[in-house]
Amino acid sequence: MRVTAAGTKRVSMAALICTNSGHRHRLIYRIHLDRGPAKGRRKGFTETDYAHLLDAAHQQLGGPMSRAS
């Protein structure tokens, strides 16, 4: 995956790979750009961002999810 972020100090990416036998694999991801120091600006993902990523996966897949490690 190619990411271009000129002038950005840090690029953070969170992703889920979704699989189901007999179906195509899906990659669902979110990107956060850190553009430098500023008061109150976060550098990476928050717990809420991860919750939104899981919710987006649930909505796109249209069914229940389970975690495997």
C-alpha positions as CSV (number, residue, x, y, z in Angstrom):
1,M,0.0,0.0,0.0
2,R,1.5,3.4,-1.0
3,V,1.0,6.3,1.4
4,T,2.0,9.9,0.5
5,A,2.0,12.4,3.3
6,A,4.3,15.3,2.5
7,G,5.2,17.3,5.6
8,T,3.9,14.7,7.9
9,K,6.1,13.5,10.7
10,R,4.3,10.2,11.4
11,V,1.7,8.1,9.6
12,S,-0.1,5.6,11.8
13,M,-2.3,2.8,10.3
14,A,-4.7,0.4,12.0
15,A,-6.1,-2.5,9.9
16,L,-8.2,-5.6,10.1
17,I,-8.0,-8.6,7.8
18,C,-11.4,-10.3,7.5
19,T,-11.7,-13.8,6.2
20,N,-14.5,-16.2,5.6
21,S,-14.2,-19.5,3.8
22,G,-15.7,-19.3,0.4
23,H,-15.6,-15.5,0.3
24,R,-13.0,-12.9,-0.6
25,H,-10.6,-11.6,2.1
26,R,-11.2,-8.0,3.1
27,L,-8.8,-5.4,4.4
28,I,-10.4,-2.6,6.4
29,Y,-8.1,0.1,7.5
30,R,-7.9,3.6,8.9
31,I,-4.9,6.1,8.7
32,H,-4.0,8.8,11.1
33,L,-1.6,11.6,10.1
34,D,0.5,13.4,12.8
35,R,1.4,16.8,11.4
36,G,3.7,17.9,14.2
37,P,3.5,19.3,17.7
38,A,0.4,21.3,18.7
39,K,-1.3,21.6,22.1
40,G,-3.9,18.9,22.6
41,R,-3.2,17.1,19.3
42,R,-2.9,13.4,19.5
43,K,0.0,11.4,17.9
44,G,-1.8,8.1,17.2
45,F,-5.0,6.2,17.5
46,T,-7.2,6.5,20.5
47,E,-9.4,3.8,22.0
48,T,-12.4,5.5,20.3
49,D,-10.7,5.3,16.9
50,Y,-10.2,1.5,17.4
51,A,-13.9,1.2,18.4
52,H,-14.9,3.0,15.2
53,L,-12.7,0.7,13.1
54,L,-14.4,-2.3,14.6
55,D,-17.8,-0.8,14.1
56,A,-17.0,0.0,10.4
57,A,-15.9,-3.6,9.9
58,H,-19.1,-4.8,11.4
59,Q,-21.2,-2.5,9.1
60,Q,-19.3,-3.4,6.0
61,L,-19.4,-7.1,6.6
62,G,-23.0,-7.1,7.7
63,G,-22.7,-9.8,10.3
64,P,-21.2,-10.9,13.6
65,M,-17.4,-10.9,14.0
66,S,-15.0,-13.1,16.0
67,R,-11.4,-12.5,16.9
68,A,-8.6,-15.1,16.2
69,S,-5.0,-14.6,17.1
